[in-house]
């Protein structure tokens, strides 16, 4: 059974950026988003699904690493938990969903389908509304009537193809290639590399892709926004459909849906194009020299090495000799007090710095109440890493006073910036803090972490330790700088 943890966060607060960016290293990174071809998970001999009361069969997107797939899997887990049934997830390409539902081999499709078109399916309440945008390489067309002259491809059976069918009613000359065994992110990568003229992606898919391919930009909306919803066979179980309607009504009212959307999409656009290019370049040149040290720290603390690497990049850009004007130093930018607390002999030694930063981060997580979900503890602890546990607790107190949930990062991040304002910090125990910096840090690290998780392990090779590391003797043999 696939289980899902509910993560809380708040609606996006950051403006979209459509600045042009460099196209360096696109060839090397073309594979980052591409989805490998695969055989459909079902077959003509697959028997019909059991009763949903015994096992809920849910169709989900194939690409497990995508934000869309992670979001749908969490929603499916929450729905199964509400029904108190076991869920079996069935990854399928979009063009296989309708026949599988119609033949009773699955109960519901949680796969980002465009409910506006219908297609013979029955849809629950929409949970997300997104613009469907034309994305082209080279000179971008300004109007739909310029598209018939372009080579356009979309994923077969996807919401993007449904949007094109709607546009075709007004522009009969519109043609496109419907790609099977392909992903939206893979098509965007082809456009970025100049292998495909145009594709269609929704605004969230494009926002994520632009962190890897900063030169991608939307030309215009191809149709009315997609109202994404779960799909059911028209002759499916009426009670299950009603339960789904109740589920979406409830998670909209209690804020769960809003927080889940922010968790998966709310931090996608924090990088300027030049920052995205720099991060991708350092993934190739610098991170391989330190990967083994981050993995050692994971074995020691249990914290994902990719999260530790994301924190370190934000703090020092993986520069072991980084030093701030306030004398915060090293790969994890430790203060002197933190270094002493973690028994660090030399903050400029990468191994010592990474290990100490990981242990300190884990210590911060352990100081938070046990009732807080692990994902929330991670982001709250990260805010404390930036501003200190005392200031985080002040923000949590303000959050509770405002009638929000002090145990969710999505609510706490609303209040942290207020710690710089006298009318708020004068009410707190620890006084003024640059809480806005903590919010930016957490959201940026979340983005770096998601980008790292999208990569396969072979795309971040292990290389011999950096020359910076070789100059330092083992921990405990050098005096603190």
C-alpha positions as CSV (number, residue, x, y, z in Angstrom):
1,X,0.0,0.0,0.0
2,X,1.2,3.4,-0.8
3,X,1.1,5.7,2.2
4,X,1.0,9.5,2.1
5,X,2.0,12.0,4.6
6,X,0.0,15.3,4.7
7,X,2.3,18.3,4.4
8,X,1.1,21.8,5.3
9,X,2.1,25.0,3.6
10,X,0.5,28.2,2.3
11,X,-0.4,29.8,-1.0
12,X,2.3,31.1,-3.2
13,X,3.5,34.5,-2.3
14,X,6.2,35.0,-4.9
15,X,5.8,36.7,-8.3
16,X,6.3,34.9,-11.5
17,X,9.5,35.7,-13.4
18,X,9.6,35.6,-17.2
19,X,13.0,37.0,-17.7
20,X,15.1,35.4,-20.5
21,X,18.0,33.3,-19.4
22,X,21.1,31.6,-20.8
23,X,20.8,28.2,-22.4
24,X,24.2,26.8,-21.3
25,X,24.6,23.2,-20.5
26,X,21.2,22.3,-21.9
27,X,22.5,19.3,-23.8
28,X,24.0,17.7,-20.6
29,X,20.8,18.4,-18.7
30,X,18.3,17.3,-21.3
31,X,17.9,14.0,-19.5
32,X,16.9,15.6,-16.2
33,X,13.3,15.8,-17.0
34,X,12.9,13.1,-19.7
35,X,10.6,10.2,-18.8
36,X,11.8,6.8,-20.1
37,X,9.5,4.8,-22.3
38,X,7.6,2.0,-20.4
39,X,5.0,-0.6,-21.0
40,X,1.5,0.2,-19.9
41,X,0.9,-1.1,-16.4
42,X,-2.3,-2.8,-17.4
43,X,-3.0,-5.5,-20.0
44,X,-6.1,-6.9,-21.7
45,X,-5.9,-9.8,-19.3
46,X,-5.9,-7.7,-16.2
47,X,-9.0,-8.6,-14.2
48,X,-11.5,-5.9,-13.1
49,X,-10.7,-4.2,-9.8
50,X,-12.1,-5.5,-6.5
51,X,-14.7,-3.6,-4.7
52,X,-13.4,-0.2,-3.6
53,X,-14.2,-1.2,0.0
54,X,-11.6,-4.0,-0.3
55,X,-9.0,-2.2,-2.3
56,X,-9.1,1.3,-3.9
57,X,-7.3,1.2,-7.2
58,X,-6.2,4.7,-8.2
59,X,-4.6,5.7,-11.5
60,X,-1.7,8.1,-10.9
61,X,0.9,9.7,-13.3
62,X,3.8,7.5,-14.3
63,X,6.7,9.9,-13.6
64,X,7.1,9.3,-9.8
65,X,9.6,12.2,-9.5
66,X,7.4,14.8,-10.9
67,X,5.6,17.3,-8.6
68,X,2.3,16.4,-10.3
69,X,2.8,12.7,-9.4
70,X,3.8,13.4,-5.8
71,X,0.9,15.7,-5.3
72,X,-1.6,13.2,-6.7
73,X,-0.2,10.3,-4.7
74,X,-0.5,12.3,-1.5
75,X,-4.1,13.2,-2.3
76,X,-4.9,9.6,-3.1
77,X,-3.3,8.5,0.2
78,X,-5.5,11.0,2.1
79,X,-8.6,9.9,0.3
80,X,-7.9,6.2,1.1
81,X,-7.2,7.1,4.7
82,X,-10.6,8.9,4.9
83,X,-12.3,5.8,3.4
84,X,-10.3,3.6,5.7
85,X,-9.3,1.3,2.9
86,X,-6.1,0.1,1.3
87,X,-5.1,1.9,-1.8
88,X,-3.3,0.4,-4.8
89,X,-1.6,3.0,-7.1
90,X,-1.6,2.2,-10.8
91,X,0.9,4.4,-12.8
92,X,-0.4,4.9,-16.3
93,X,0.2,7.3,-19.3
94,X,-2.7,9.7,-19.9
95,X,-3.8,8.0,-23.1
96,X,-4.4,4.7,-21.2
97,X,-6.6,6.2,-18.4
98,X,-10.0,6.2,-20.1
99,X,-10.0,2.6,-21.3
100,X,-8.8,1.4,-17.9
101,X,-11.5,3.3,-16.1
102,X,-14.2,2.2,-18.6
103,X,-13.3,-1.5,-18.2
104,X,-13.5,-1.3,-14.5
105,X,-9.8,-2.0,-13.9
106,X,-9.5,1.1,-11.7
107,X,-11.9,3.0,-9.5
108,X,-10.6,6.6,-10.0
109,X,-7.9,8.5,-12.0
110,X,-5.9,11.0,-9.9
111,X,-3.8,12.1,-12.8
112,X,-4.3,15.9,-13.5
113,X,-7.0,15.5,-16.1
114,X,-8.8,18.5,-17.7
115,X,-12.4,18.2,-16.6
116,X,-13.5,20.9,-18.9
117,X,-13.6,18.6,-21.9
118,X,-15.3,15.6,-20.4
119,X,-14.3,12.8,-22.8
120,X,-17.1,10.6,-21.6
121,X,-15.7,10.5,-18.0
122,X,-17.3,11.8,-14.8
123,X,-15.4,14.3,-12.8
124,X,-15.3,15.2,-9.2
125,X,-14.9,18.8,-7.9
126,X,-11.9,20.6,-9.5
127,X,-9.0,20.9,-7.2
128,X,-6.6,23.1,-9.2
129,X,-7.0,25.7,-12.0
130,X,-4.0,26.2,-14.3
131,X,-3.3,28.1,-17.5
132,X,-2.3,26.0,-20.5
133,X,0.5,27.8,-22.3
134,X,2.3,27.5,-25.6
135,X,6.0,27.2,-25.2
136,X,8.3,27.6,-28.2
137,X,12.0,27.8,-28.9
138,X,13.4,30.6,-30.9
139,X,11.2,33.5,-31.9
140,X,7.9,33.0,-30.1
141,X,4.6,33.2,-31.9
142,X,2.3,35.9,-30.5
143,X,-1.0,34.4,-31.8
144,X,-2.5,31.0,-32.2
145,X,-2.9,31.4,-36.0
146,X,0.9,31.2,-36.3
147,X,1.0,27.7,-34.8
148,X,0.0,25.7,-37.9
149,X,3.4,26.6,-39.3
150,X,5.2,25.2,-36.3
151,X,6.1,21.6,-35.3
152,X,4.0,21.2,-32.2
153,X,3.9,18.1,-29.9
154,X,2.1,17.3,-26.7
155,X,1.6,14.2,-24.5
156,X,-1.1,11.9,-25.9
157,X,-4.3,12.1,-23.8
158,X,-3.0,14.8,-21.5
159,X,-4.7,18.0,-20.3
160,X,-2.5,19.8,-22.8
161,X,-3.9,17.8,-25.7
162,X,-7.4,18.5,-24.5
163,X,-6.6,22.2,-24.5
164,X,-5.4,21.9,-28.1
165,X,-8.6,20.2,-29.1
166,X,-10.6,23.1,-27.6
167,X,-8.3,25.6,-29.5
168,X,-8.8,23.6,-32.7
169,X,-12.5,24.4,-32.7
170,X,-11.6,28.0,-33.4
171,X,-8.6,27.2,-35.5
172,X,-9.3,24.1,-37.6
173,X,-5.8,24.3,-39.3
174,X,-4.2,23.6,-35.9
175,X,-2.2,20.3,-35.9
176,X,0.0,18.5,-33.5
177,X,1.9,15.3,-32.8
178,X,0.5,13.3,-29.8
179,X,3.5,11.6,-28.2
180,X,3.1,8.4,-26.3
181,X,5.6,7.2,-23.6
182,X,6.6,10.9,-23.1
183,X,6.2,13.5,-20.4
184,X,5.5,17.2,-20.5
185,X,8.9,17.9,-18.8
186,X,10.6,15.8,-21.5
187,X,8.9,17.8,-24.3
188,X,9.9,21.1,-22.6
189,X,13.5,19.8,-22.5
190,X,13.3,19.1,-26.2
191,X,12.1,22.7,-26.8
192,X,14.9,24.1,-24.7
193,X,17.5,22.0,-26.6
194,X,16.1,23.1,-30.0
195,X,14.9,19.6,-30.9
196,X,11.2,20.6,-30.9
197,X,9.7,23.9,-32.0
198,X,6.7,24.1,-29.6
199,X,4.8,22.3,-26.9
200,X,2.1,23.0,-24.4
201,X,2.6,23.0,-20.6
202,X,0.6,24.3,-17.7
203,X,1.9,27.2,-15.7
204,X,3.2,25.0,-12.9
205,X,5.0,22.5,-15.2
206,X,6.6,25.4,-17.0
207,X,7.6,27.1,-13.7
208,X,9.5,24.0,-12.6
209,X,11.1,23.4,-15.9
210,X,12.4,26.9,-16.0
211,X,14.6,26.2,-13.0
212,X,16.5,23.8,-15.2
213,X,16.0,25.6,-18.5
214,X,15.9,29.3,-17.8
215,X,15.4,30.2,-21.4
216,X,11.9,28.7,-21.6
217,X,9.1,31.2,-21.7
218,X,5.4,31.0,-22.4
219,X,4.1,32.6,-25.6
220,X,0.4,32.8,-24.7
221,X,-2.5,30.7,-23.3
222,X,-3.8,28.3,-25.9
223,X,-7.2,27.8,-24.4
224,X,-9.3,28.5,-21.3
225,X,-7.5,27.4,-18.1
226,X,-7.7,23.7,-17.2
227,X,-9.8,22.8,-14.2
228,X,-8.0,19.6,-13.0
229,X,-10.1,17.0,-11.3
230,X,-10.3,13.3,-10.5
231,X,-12.1,11.1,-13.1
232,X,-14.5,8.3,-12.7
233,X,-16.2,6.0,-15.2
234,X,-19.7,7.2,-15.9
235,X,-21.2,4.0,-14.6
236,X,-18.9,3.8,-11.6
237,X,-20.0,3.3,-8.0
238,X,-22.2,6.3,-7.0
239,X,-21.2,6.1,-3.3
240,X,-17.5,6.3,-4.1
241,X,-18.1,9.3,-6.3
242,X,-20.1,11.0,-3.5
243,X,-17.3,10.2,-1.1
244,X,-14.8,11.9,-3.4
245,X,-17.0,15.0,-3.6
246,X,-17.2,15.2,0.2
247,X,-13.4,14.7,0.4
248,X,-12.6,17.6,-1.9
249,X,-15.2,19.9,-0.3
250,X,-13.6,19.1,3.1
251,X,-10.0,19.7,2.2
252,X,-10.9,23.0,0.5
253,X,-12.7,24.2,3.6
254,X,-10.1,23.2,6.2
255,X,-7.2,24.5,4.1
256,X,-5.5,21.1,3.5
257,X,-5.8,21.5,-0.3
258,X,-4.3,25.0,-0.3
259,X,-1.4,23.8,1.8
260,X,-0.8,20.8,-0.4
261,X,-0.7,22.9,-3.5
262,X,1.8,25.2,-2.0
263,X,3.9,22.3,-0.7
264,X,4.3,21.0,-4.3
265,X,4.1,24.1,-6.4
266,X,4.5,27.2,-4.2
267,X,8.3,27.4,-4.3
268,X,8.9,26.6,-8.0
269,X,9.8,30.2,-9.0
270,X,12.3,31.4,-6.5
271,X,15.3,31.3,-8.7
272,X,16.3,34.0,-11.2
273,X,17.5,32.5,-14.5
274,X,21.1,33.3,-13.8
275,X,20.9,31.6,-10.4
276,X,19.4,28.4,-12.0
277,X,22.2,28.3,-14.5
278,X,24.8,28.7,-11.7
279,X,23.3,26.0,-9.6
280,X,23.2,23.5,-12.5
281,X,26.8,24.3,-13.4
282,X,28.0,23.7,-9.8
283,X,26.1,20.4,-9.7
284,X,28.5,19.2,-12.4
285,X,31.7,20.9,-11.2
286,X,31.6,21.1,-7.4
287,X,29.0,18.8,-5.8
288,X,30.7,15.6,-7.1
289,X,33.7,16.4,-4.9
290,X,31.6,16.7,-1.8
291,X,28.9,14.1,-2.4
292,X,30.6,11.4,-0.3
293,X,30.8,13.8,2.6
294,X,27.1,14.6,2.5
295,X,26.4,10.8,2.3
296,X,28.5,10.2,5.3
297,X,26.5,12.9,7.2
298,X,23.3,11.1,6.1
299,X,24.5,7.8,7.6
300,X,25.4,9.7,10.8
301,X,22.2,11.7,11.2
302,X,19.5,10.1,9.0
303,X,19.0,13.4,7.1
304,X,18.8,12.9,3.3
305,X,22.2,13.9,1.8
306,X,20.4,15.8,-1.0
307,X,18.7,18.0,1.6
308,X,22.1,18.6,3.3
309,X,23.6,19.4,0.0
310,X,20.7,21.9,-0.7
311,X,21.3,23.6,2.6
312,X,25.0,23.8,2.0
313,X,24.5,25.3,-1.5
314,X,22.3,28.0,-0.1
315,X,24.7,28.7,2.7
316,X,28.0,28.6,0.9
317,X,27.5,27.6,-2.7
318,X,29.7,24.6,-1.8
319,X,32.7,26.8,-1.0
320,X,34.6,25.3,1.9
321,X,36.3,28.6,2.6
322,X,33.2,30.8,2.6
323,X,33.2,33.4,5.3
324,X,30.6,36.1,6.0
325,X,31.3,39.6,7.5
326,X,29.9,38.3,10.8
327,X,32.5,35.4,10.8
328,X,30.0,32.7,9.9
329,X,32.2,30.2,8.0
330,X,32.5,27.0,6.0
331,X,30.4,24.7,3.9
332,X,27.5,24.9,6.3
333,X,28.3,28.5,7.5
334,X,28.6,27.7,11.2
335,X,28.8,30.4,13.8
336,X,31.6,30.1,16.4
337,X,29.0,29.2,19.1
338,X,27.5,26.5,17.0
339,X,30.9,25.1,16.0
340,X,31.9,25.0,19.7
341,X,28.6,23.3,20.6
342,X,29.2,20.6,17.9
343,X,32.9,20.2,18.8
344,X,34.2,21.4,15.5
345,X,37.9,22.0,15.5
346,X,38.1,23.8,12.1
347,X,35.0,25.2,10.4
348,X,36.8,25.4,7.1
349,X,37.3,21.6,6.9
350,X,34.4,20.4,4.7
351,X,34.0,17.1,6.5
352,X,33.8,18.7,9.9
353,X,31.5,21.5,8.7
354,X,29.1,19.1,6.9
355,X,28.9,16.7,9.7
356,X,28.4,19.4,12.3
357,X,25.8,21.2,10.3
358,X,23.9,17.9,9.8
359,X,24.1,17.1,13.6
360,X,23.0,20.6,14.5
361,X,20.1,20.5,12.0
362,X,19.0,17.1,13.5
363,X,19.2,18.6,17.0
364,X,16.9,21.4,16.0
365,X,14.4,19.0,14.6
366,X,14.5,17.0,17.9
367,X,13.8,20.2,19.9
368,X,10.4,20.6,18.2
369,X,7.3,19.0,19.6
370,X,6.8,15.3,18.6
371,X,3.3,16.0,17.4
372,X,4.6,17.9,14.4
373,X,4.7,15.9,11.2
374,X,8.2,15.1,10.0
375,X,8.0,17.2,6.8
376,X,6.9,20.2,8.8
377,X,9.6,19.6,11.4
378,X,12.1,19.7,8.5
379,X,11.1,23.2,7.3
380,X,10.6,24.6,10.8
381,X,14.0,23.3,11.8
382,X,15.5,24.9,8.7
383,X,14.0,28.3,9.7
384,X,15.6,27.8,13.1
385,X,18.9,27.0,11.4
386,X,18.7,30.4,9.8
387,X,17.4,32.5,12.7
388,X,17.7,30.4,15.8
389,X,15.2,28.3,17.7
390,X,14.2,31.2,19.9
391,X,13.0,33.4,17.0
392,X,11.3,30.4,15.5
393,X,9.4,29.9,18.7
394,X,8.5,33.5,18.8
395,X,7.0,33.2,15.3
396,X,5.1,30.1,16.3
397,X,3.6,32.0,19.3
398,X,2.5,34.8,16.9
399,X,1.1,32.2,14.6
400,X,-1.0,30.7,17.4
401,X,-2.2,34.1,18.5
402,X,-3.4,34.8,14.9
403,X,-5.5,31.7,15.0
404,X,-3.3,29.7,12.6
405,X,-1.4,26.4,13.1
406,X,2.0,26.9,14.8
407,X,2.9,23.3,13.8
408,X,2.8,23.9,10.0
409,X,5.5,25.8,8.1
410,X,2.8,27.1,5.7
411,X,1.2,29.1,8.6
412,X,4.4,30.0,10.4
413,X,6.0,31.4,7.3
414,X,3.2,34.0,7.2
415,X,4.2,35.3,10.6
416,X,8.1,35.1,10.5
417,X,8.6,38.3,8.5
418,X,6.6,40.2,11.2
419,X,9.5,39.6,13.6
420,X,11.3,42.6,12.0
421,X,8.4,45.0,12.9
422,X,8.3,46.6,16.3
423,X,4.6,46.2,16.9
424,X,5.2,42.4,16.7
425,X,8.7,41.7,17.9
426,X,8.1,43.9,21.1
427,X,5.5,41.2,22.1
428,X,8.1,38.4,21.8
429,X,10.5,36.9,24.1
430,X,13.6,37.0,21.9
431,X,13.0,40.4,20.2
432,X,13.7,41.5,16.7
433,X,14.7,39.0,14.0
434,X,15.2,39.0,10.2
435,X,12.3,36.5,9.8
436,X,11.9,37.3,6.1
437,X,15.4,35.9,5.5
438,X,14.4,32.6,7.1
439,X,11.3,32.4,4.8
440,X,13.4,33.0,1.7
441,X,16.1,30.5,2.9
442,X,13.6,27.7,3.6
443,X,11.7,28.2,0.3
444,X,14.9,28.4,-1.7
445,X,16.3,25.2,0.0
446,X,13.1,23.5,-0.8
447,X,13.5,24.3,-4.4
448,X,17.2,23.2,-4.5
449,X,16.2,20.0,-2.8
450,X,13.4,19.2,-5.2
451,X,15.8,19.9,-8.1
452,X,18.4,17.5,-6.7
453,X,15.7,14.8,-6.1
454,X,14.7,15.0,-9.8
455,X,18.2,13.9,-10.8
456,X,19.3,10.3,-11.1
457,X,22.3,9.3,-9.0
458,X,24.5,8.9,-12.1
459,X,23.9,12.6,-12.9
460,X,25.8,13.6,-9.8
461,X,28.9,11.4,-9.9
462,X,31.2,10.8,-7.0
463,X,34.7,12.3,-7.6
464,X,37.8,12.3,-5.4
465,X,37.6,14.7,-2.5
466,X,38.1,18.4,-3.4
467,X,41.6,19.7,-3.0
468,X,40.2,21.9,-0.3
469,X,39.4,18.9,1.8
470,X,42.8,17.2,1.3
471,X,44.6,20.1,3.0
472,X,43.0,19.4,6.3
473,X,44.0,16.7,8.8
474,X,41.4,14.6,10.6
475,X,38.8,16.3,12.8
476,X,40.1,17.4,16.2
477,X,43.7,18.0,15.1
478,X,43.5,21.7,14.2
479,X,42.7,24.7,16.3
480,X,39.6,26.7,15.5
481,X,40.2,29.6,13.2
